[in-house]
Amino acid sequence: CAGLLAVLAFRLCASRFTALCAGAFFAAWPLHAETVRIVTFRADLLAFAGALAALLAFLEARRARATRRVLLLGACLAAIALALLSKESAAVTPFLVFLADRLFPEKNFSVKIRS
């Protein structure tokens, strides 16, 4: 999860130092230690990993072209589904994807719907 968070931080702010600090801070912070130690809390990590994977797939899909974009958007939906299957608190993931789209706009991103 710390690696996914570091990649997401790098994708959003394009600073290696900031991404490294974000990943290291998440890995070293003791607030989420019970999710690693106690088996019943593993769903939290799975939901978090699924949400991060969905965000990364969506942000990469905005930069991709035609066929690869469709595959990455499918991966985004699959990651959201896996996150939702692991824990219901991942229901905010589609909102986070929408928020990331609005807060970090990509200039050349447009989805064309055929009629």
N, C-alpha and C positions, 0 to 999 in steps of 0.2 A: 504494500500500500504506500509506503514512503517513496518508493521509486516512481509509482504512478503519479503521486502528488508532485514530485520534483519535475517530472516531464510536463505535467499540466502547468506548473508555475513557469517553467521555461517557455512554454507555448504562449502563455498569456503576457508575460512581461519581457521576454527575450533577453534576460540577464542570467547568465550561468551562476553567478554568485547568489542571486536571490533564489534561484531554483534549488541550488545546493543547500542553502540555509533552510528553506521550507521543508525539504525532504529530511534533513538532519534534525530539525526541530520536531517534526512529527514523529520520527523514529525514537528520539531520546526523551520526549515528554512523557512523564509517568501517569498522566491522566487516563490513558487508555490501556493500562497494563492488565486490567481484569479481562479485557476482551481477548487477550492472548493467553492468559493463564486458565481461565474457566471455559470449559467446553461449550456451555450453553450460550455464551456470548459470541461465539464465532460467527453467528449470523450477522452481527454488526459489521465485522470486517468484510464479509462477503458482500453485503449491501453497499458498503463504502467503496470497495474495489469495483463493483459493477457500475456505480454512479460515476466514478472517475473514468472508467473505461468508456462509458457512454459519452461523457463530455469530451474526452480526447478524440473519439471516433467522429463526433459531430464537428469539432473544430478542424480536424484533418479533412473531413468531407467538404468543408467550405472551400478548401484550397485545391481539391482534386478536380479532375475532368470527368465527364460523362459516366462511363462504365464504373470507374473506380469510385466515383461519388455515390452511385447507387449501392455498391457493395459496402461502403463505409456507413452510409445511412442505415442499411440493413444491420450492420454490426452494432450501430448505436441503439437501434430498437431491440436487438437481441440482448445487449448489455443491460438495458433498462428492464427487460423482462426477467433476466437472471437476478438483478438486484431486487426486483419486486417479489420474486419467488423466495428469496432468502430472508427478507424482512419487509414488513409493510411500511416502515418509515422511509423507505426508498421511493415512496409515492411522490415525493417532491422533486425527483430527478428530472421529469419532463419540464417542470418549471425552471429548474436550474439550467437546462439546455436552452430554453427560451431566453432566460436572463443573460446567459453568456452570449447569445446571438445579438441581443440588443445592446449590451454594454461593450462588447468587443466586435464591432462590425467589420466584416470583410468586404473590401471594395468590389471585388469581382464575383461575388456570390449571388446567384439568382437561380431559383428552381423554376424551370419552365414546365408547365402542365399542358399536355396536348389535349385538344378538344376533339 
